[in-house]
Amino acid sequence: MQRRNPLPQFRSSLYFAVKRFTMATDSPDPGPPAPTTTTTTTTFPSDPPTPAPQKGPAPFDIVKTYNDILASDPEMTMPVAAIESLIELLRVTPASTAMETVEVIKAQKARLLDAAPNPLPLLAGADVFEQYLLRSLRGQAAGDGSDRVLSFEETISHLLQNSVLFAERARSARDQIAIHGSRYVNHDHVVLAAGGSRVVTRILLRAAENRMRHFKVIYVVDGSPRTASSVKALRAAGIEVETIREAKIAYVLANVSKLNLVLVGAEAVLQDGGIISRMGTCQLAHLAKTVAGSLRRFYVAAETHKIVRMTPLANPMEISVGVKQHNISKWDNIGYHPETAGPVLAEEDEVDYTDRELIDGIITEQGVKMPWSIWEMVDDYI
């Protein structure tokens, strides 16, 4: 019988023994179970909850107040709106001394002027109110027959009561100007008007109330709502009104023989007697004086609260007194004025400066003043 070779069977047994040993050593021994640990969290007293902020009255916004007042009345002028916005500021100011009150007024006045591309009308009204405030805070007699001077609280109360009357008098100035100005509108003559001024419109309407006086108006239209509104009001009163474009002014001045008066308004009257008004006013004044043999009187209608303590010293005249508009003299930056921060006037709202040498008279509620006498009025009204 042939003997079997045991070597293959031995090798097979050895292979499976090694494999079982390797598998046993590759699996880590989990060992005894880990002890269970309990984490203790220490709790500290929490801070008291922060109370929710209480909603109080919004802080006073002088710019918004001014814009709201101006928009509330189509007959409102910018100086009067500035005066009334400062009155509202005074009403809500919790200042306890005269010095604090003056500082608050000055700070808010500066903020209001900075927000306006053309600050001159606002400056005129704000200066008038500030001077009125300073005079009131110097100490007023109680008015009860004694030598007692009003306390600060009494002065503020008296000031607020009289401030309302002060603003009303400023608004009523237009009626007084109409009385003075209507005397310059002659029977059977023609008036050339421009600019959409409300006070000019009031003068012409007042003149038309005299049924024995018949006159005509040629109105320079520029497409603005104010001009259209003036023309509509004049026609509604039965006044004959012819409208012309700006390019036709020289032609009309040379060919309408009965045209003897040019009448415009102003946004501000400077202390040198010149005026700041809608762009084109200076051009109209030059033409009224220089067109072939024309001797037309050029009159400006403006309330005294539009007088501002400023004088232009350099060109462009308008920019030199703080008006923020396109500076055409800067050829490399047309439409941009690098010295000006903030917005500039839109082109349709731009203004120009008319020298006093071109103005025959300024019609105010105090009567007709010569341009060179305006500086005498500065201390009286500002």
Buried (B, 14 or more C-beta within 10 A) or exposed (E): EEEEEEEEEEEEEEEEEEEEEEEEEEEEEEEEEEEEEEEEEEEEEEEEEEEEEEEEEEEBBBBEBBBEBBEEEEEBBBBBBBBBBBBBBBEEBEBEEBEEBBEBBEEBBEEBBEBBBBBBBBBBBBBBBBBBBEEBBEEBEEEEEEEEEBEBEEBBEBBEEEBEEBBEEBBEBBEBBBBBBBEBBBEEBBBBBBBBBBBBBBBBBBBBEEEEBEBBBBBBBBEBEBBBBBBEBBBEBEBEBEBBEBEEBBEBBBEBEEBBBBBBBBBBBBBBBBBBBBBBBBBBBBBBBEBEEBEBBBBBBBBBBBBBBBBBEEEBBBBBBBBBBBBEEBEEEEEEBEEBEEEBBEEEBBBBBBBBEBBBBBBBBBEBBEBEEBBEBBEEBB
